[in-house]
């Protein structure tokens, strides 16, 4: 369940909350706590229960892989159950995270991902691990090839599409505001290819947010998105309307990563100046601070919600 939304009215400042990548997945939180104590059996049960819900599996495995202790306990699990595909996948993604943290060599992580992929040919998760590596360390061609491998196994893979949008948004970083940039074409193509109830319907908004991140980092747009015209114009309004209409249908679903997409949409609404709609979306998110690229420096969703709320109530 989502936590209750922030109460209306003024509230005292408090220490900033730490972002938890597990989001609202209580079962994942419990399994992660057990793994921290070396009880990998809880993770085995969680992944067995997850089955072939590939988006949810990717979310759970990547969150578990973030922890420093996961590599050791995944190896311990493999010693006890050498044929466990789930243990191999978890170890592979944990090694990927170690590479991204500068604590492991890429070749070991790639080998582990290939080993896991051979054990479970239908599972896109090991390929997602290789895509995470290529996204940070590799070539555009390599990113596309690995994205195709993921998509071949699960055409609507949520995490993989977000990675692809982020990578494309970084191309031609100094070109400035370009409504014909390839990241927008890709996002529209992916949204059109996906089923009507797919979360990929939000991808055009994600593309706008990711491209803005790149432009702001290059100094071509202001650090405060609300001060930019990036979200204005007919095309931006069409993107926002389509995404908002879709969210009215899908936002009640229980997938924990929906909060990632909802933050993109709420943030875009706020930057577009539609503070009432933004406040409503932030209200649905609840007390969930999020890191970049889901938000921007000094304008995180929680602060934006409180600002919009106080403005609506006339308390500022």
C-alpha positions as CSV (number, residue, x, y, z in Angstrom):
1,X,0.0,0.0,0.0
2,X,1.0,3.6,-0.6
3,X,1.7,5.6,2.6
4,X,-1.0,8.2,3.4
5,X,-0.6,11.5,1.5
6,X,0.9,14.5,3.3
7,X,-1.7,16.3,5.5
8,X,-3.0,19.6,4.4
9,X,-1.9,22.8,6.1
10,X,1.4,23.9,7.5
11,X,3.9,21.4,8.9
12,X,7.2,21.8,10.6
13,X,10.4,21.1,8.6
14,X,11.9,17.7,9.2
15,X,15.1,15.9,8.1
16,X,15.1,14.9,4.4
17,X,13.9,11.4,3.9
18,X,16.3,8.9,2.3
19,X,15.1,7.6,-1.1
20,X,14.3,3.9,-1.0
21,X,14.5,2.2,-4.4
22,X,12.0,-0.5,-3.2
23,X,9.2,2.2,-3.3
24,X,6.0,0.6,-2.1
25,X,7.0,-3.1,-2.5
26,X,6.7,-4.3,1.1
27,X,7.5,-7.9,0.2
28,X,10.7,-6.7,-1.4
29,X,11.6,-4.7,1.7
30,X,11.1,-7.7,4.0
31,X,13.2,-10.0,1.7
32,X,16.0,-7.4,1.5
33,X,16.1,-7.1,5.3
34,X,16.3,-10.9,5.6
35,X,19.1,-11.0,3.0
36,X,21.1,-8.5,5.0
37,X,21.2,-11.1,7.8
38,X,22.2,-13.8,5.4
39,X,18.8,-15.4,5.1
40,X,18.7,-15.7,1.3
41,X,15.8,-18.2,1.5
42,X,13.5,-15.2,1.8
43,X,14.8,-13.9,-1.6
44,X,14.4,-17.3,-3.1
45,X,10.8,-17.3,-2.1
46,X,10.2,-13.8,-3.3
47,X,11.6,-14.4,-6.8
48,X,9.8,-17.7,-7.1
49,X,6.6,-16.0,-6.2
50,X,7.4,-13.2,-8.8
51,X,7.7,-15.8,-11.6
52,X,7.6,-14.3,-15.1
53,X,6.2,-10.9,-14.2
54,X,9.2,-9.5,-15.9
55,X,8.8,-5.8,-15.0
56,X,8.3,-6.7,-11.3
57,X,11.2,-9.2,-11.4
58,X,13.5,-6.6,-12.8
59,X,12.5,-4.1,-10.2
60,X,13.0,-6.6,-7.4
61,X,16.3,-8.0,-8.6
62,X,17.8,-4.6,-9.4
63,X,16.8,-3.2,-5.9
64,X,18.3,-6.2,-4.2
65,X,21.5,-5.9,-6.3
66,X,22.1,-2.4,-5.0
67,X,23.1,-3.7,-1.5
68,X,26.8,-4.2,-0.7
69,X,26.1,-7.5,0.9
70,X,24.2,-9.1,-2.0
71,X,27.2,-10.4,-3.9
72,X,28.4,-12.5,-0.9
73,X,25.0,-13.9,-0.1
74,X,24.1,-14.6,-3.7
75,X,27.4,-16.7,-3.9
76,X,26.4,-18.4,-0.7
77,X,23.1,-19.2,-2.2
78,X,24.7,-20.6,-5.3
79,X,27.0,-22.8,-3.2
80,X,23.9,-24.3,-1.6
81,X,21.9,-24.5,-4.8
82,X,24.3,-24.6,-7.8
83,X,21.5,-25.0,-10.3
84,X,19.5,-22.0,-9.1
85,X,18.8,-19.6,-12.0
86,X,17.4,-17.0,-9.6
87,X,20.7,-17.0,-7.6
88,X,22.7,-16.7,-10.8
89,X,20.5,-13.7,-12.0
90,X,20.8,-12.0,-8.6
91,X,24.6,-12.5,-8.5
92,X,24.9,-11.2,-12.1
93,X,23.0,-8.0,-11.3
94,X,24.9,-7.5,-8.0
95,X,28.2,-7.7,-10.0
96,X,26.8,-5.1,-12.4
97,X,26.1,-2.7,-9.6
98,X,29.6,-3.3,-8.2
99,X,31.0,-2.4,-11.7
100,X,28.9,0.8,-11.8
101,X,30.2,1.7,-8.3
102,X,33.8,1.2,-9.5
103,X,34.4,-1.9,-7.3
104,X,34.5,-4.7,-10.0
105,X,35.8,-5.3,-13.5
106,X,33.1,-5.2,-16.3
107,X,34.3,-8.5,-17.8
108,X,33.2,-10.5,-14.6
109,X,29.8,-8.9,-14.6
110,X,29.2,-9.5,-18.3
111,X,30.3,-13.2,-17.9
112,X,27.9,-13.6,-15.0
113,X,25.1,-12.1,-17.0
114,X,25.7,-14.4,-19.9
115,X,25.8,-17.4,-17.5
116,X,22.5,-16.4,-16.0
117,X,21.0,-15.7,-19.5
118,X,21.9,-19.3,-20.6
119,X,20.2,-20.7,-17.5
120,X,16.9,-18.8,-18.2
121,X,16.7,-18.0,-21.9
122,X,13.3,-16.4,-21.6
123,X,14.2,-14.0,-18.8
124,X,15.1,-10.5,-19.9
125,X,16.7,-9.6,-16.5
126,X,20.3,-10.8,-17.3
127,X,20.1,-8.8,-20.5
128,X,18.9,-5.8,-18.5
129,X,22.0,-6.2,-16.4
130,X,24.2,-6.0,-19.6
131,X,22.1,-3.1,-20.8
132,X,22.8,-1.2,-17.5
133,X,26.5,-1.8,-18.1
134,X,26.4,-0.7,-21.7
135,X,24.3,2.3,-20.9
136,X,27.0,3.6,-18.6
137,X,30.1,2.3,-20.2
138,X,29.4,1.2,-23.8
139,X,28.6,2.4,-27.3
140,X,25.3,3.5,-28.8
141,X,25.3,0.4,-31.0
142,X,25.8,-1.8,-28.0
143,X,23.0,-0.2,-26.1
144,X,20.6,-0.7,-29.1
145,X,21.6,-4.4,-29.5
146,X,21.1,-5.2,-25.8
147,X,17.8,-3.2,-25.7
148,X,16.6,-5.4,-28.6
149,X,17.6,-8.5,-26.6
150,X,15.5,-7.3,-23.7
151,X,12.6,-6.3,-25.9
152,X,12.7,-9.7,-27.7
153,X,11.9,-11.3,-24.4
154,X,9.5,-8.7,-23.1
155,X,8.4,-6.1,-25.6
156,X,7.1,-3.6,-23.1
157,X,10.0,-3.8,-20.6
158,X,9.6,-0.8,-18.4
159,X,13.1,-0.3,-17.0
160,X,14.8,-1.0,-20.4
161,X,12.7,1.7,-22.1
162,X,13.6,4.2,-19.5
163,X,17.3,3.4,-19.9
164,X,17.0,3.7,-23.7
165,X,15.2,7.1,-23.4
166,X,17.9,8.4,-21.0
167,X,20.7,7.3,-23.4
168,X,19.1,8.8,-26.5
169,X,18.4,12.1,-24.6
170,X,22.2,12.5,-24.1
171,X,22.9,12.4,-27.9
172,X,23.7,15.9,-29.4
173,X,23.7,17.4,-25.9
174,X,24.7,20.8,-27.1
175,X,22.1,21.0,-29.9
176,X,19.6,23.0,-27.8
177,X,15.9,22.7,-27.9
178,X,15.0,20.5,-30.8
179,X,11.4,19.2,-31.1
180,X,12.6,16.7,-33.7
181,X,15.3,15.1,-31.5
182,X,15.4,11.3,-31.9
183,X,14.5,10.7,-28.2
184,X,11.0,12.0,-28.9
185,X,10.6,9.8,-32.0
186,X,11.7,6.8,-30.0
187,X,9.3,7.6,-27.1
188,X,6.3,8.0,-29.4
189,X,7.2,4.9,-31.4
190,X,7.5,2.8,-28.1
191,X,4.2,4.2,-26.8
192,X,2.4,3.5,-30.0
193,X,3.7,-0.1,-30.1
194,X,2.7,-0.9,-26.6
195,X,-0.8,-2.1,-25.5
196,X,-3.3,0.4,-24.5
197,X,-2.9,-0.3,-20.8
198,X,0.9,-0.3,-20.8
199,X,2.9,2.1,-18.6
200,X,4.9,3.0,-21.7
201,X,2.2,5.4,-22.5
202,X,4.0,7.9,-20.2
203,X,7.3,7.5,-22.2
204,X,6.9,10.8,-24.2
205,X,6.8,12.7,-21.0
206,X,9.9,10.8,-19.8
207,X,11.6,11.8,-23.0
208,X,10.9,15.5,-22.3
209,X,12.1,15.2,-18.8
210,X,15.3,13.4,-19.7
211,X,16.1,15.7,-22.6
212,X,15.6,18.7,-20.2
213,X,18.0,17.1,-17.8
214,X,20.7,17.0,-20.5
215,X,20.0,20.6,-21.7
216,X,20.1,21.9,-18.2
217,X,23.4,20.1,-17.5
218,X,24.8,21.7,-20.7
219,X,23.7,25.2,-19.6
220,X,21.2,25.5,-22.4
221,X,18.2,25.6,-20.1
222,X,17.7,27.1,-16.7
223,X,18.3,24.8,-13.7
224,X,14.7,25.4,-12.7
225,X,12.4,23.7,-15.2
226,X,9.5,26.0,-14.3
227,X,11.5,28.9,-15.7
228,X,11.9,27.3,-19.1
229,X,9.7,27.2,-22.2
230,X,10.6,23.5,-22.7
231,X,7.1,22.4,-21.4
232,X,5.1,25.0,-23.3
233,X,3.7,24.9,-26.8
234,X,1.1,22.8,-28.6
235,X,3.1,19.6,-28.8
236,X,4.0,19.7,-25.1
237,X,0.3,20.2,-24.2
238,X,-0.7,17.2,-26.4
239,X,1.9,15.0,-24.7
240,X,0.8,16.0,-21.3
241,X,-2.9,15.6,-22.1
242,X,-2.4,12.1,-23.5
243,X,-0.2,11.0,-20.6
244,X,-2.6,12.5,-18.0
245,X,-5.7,10.8,-19.6
246,X,-3.8,7.5,-19.6
247,X,-2.9,7.9,-15.9
248,X,-6.5,8.4,-15.0
249,X,-7.0,4.8,-16.2
250,X,-3.8,3.2,-14.9
251,X,-2.8,5.0,-11.7
252,X,-4.7,2.7,-9.4
253,X,-2.6,-0.3,-10.4
254,X,-0.4,-1.8,-7.7
255,X,3.0,-2.0,-9.5
256,X,5.6,-0.2,-7.3
257,X,7.4,1.4,-10.3
258,X,4.3,3.3,-11.2
259,X,5.6,6.0,-8.8
260,X,8.5,6.6,-11.1
261,X,6.3,7.4,-14.0
262,X,3.8,9.3,-11.9
263,X,6.7,11.6,-10.6
264,X,7.6,12.3,-14.2
265,X,4.1,13.4,-15.1
266,X,3.5,15.4,-11.9
267,X,6.8,17.2,-12.3
268,X,6.0,18.0,-15.9
269,X,2.6,19.4,-14.9
270,X,4.2,21.5,-12.3
271,X,6.8,22.9,-14.7
272,X,4.1,23.6,-17.2
273,X,2.4,25.8,-14.7
274,X,-0.6,23.6,-14.1
275,X,-0.1,23.6,-10.3
276,X,-3.6,22.3,-9.4
277,X,-3.2,19.1,-11.5
278,X,0.4,18.8,-10.3
279,X,-0.7,19.0,-6.7
280,X,-3.3,16.3,-7.3
281,X,-0.7,14.0,-8.7
282,X,1.8,14.7,-6.0
283,X,-1.0,14.0,-3.5
284,X,-1.4,10.5,-5.0
285,X,2.3,9.9,-4.9
286,X,2.4,10.6,-1.1
287,X,5.6,11.3,0.8
288,X,8.0,9.9,-1.7
289,X,11.1,12.0,-2.3
290,X,12.9,10.9,-5.5
291,X,16.4,11.4,-6.9
292,X,17.4,12.7,-10.3
293,X,16.5,12.1,-13.0
294,X,13.0,11.8,-11.6
295,X,13.4,15.3,-10.2
296,X,15.7,18.3,-10.4
297,X,18.0,20.0,-7.9
298,X,16.0,22.2,-5.5
299,X,12.7,21.2,-7.0
300,X,12.0,17.7,-5.8
301,X,8.4,16.4,-6.0
302,X,7.8,16.6,-2.3
303,X,8.8,20.3,-2.1
304,X,6.8,21.0,-5.3
305,X,3.7,19.4,-3.8
306,X,4.0,21.4,-0.6
307,X,4.6,24.6,-2.6
308,X,1.6,24.0,-4.8
309,X,-0.5,23.0,-1.9
310,X,0.3,26.0,0.2
311,X,-0.3,28.3,-2.8
312,X,-3.7,26.7,-3.4
313,X,-4.6,27.2,0.3
314,X,-3.4,30.8,0.3
315,X,-0.9,30.1,3.1
316,X,2.1,31.5,1.4
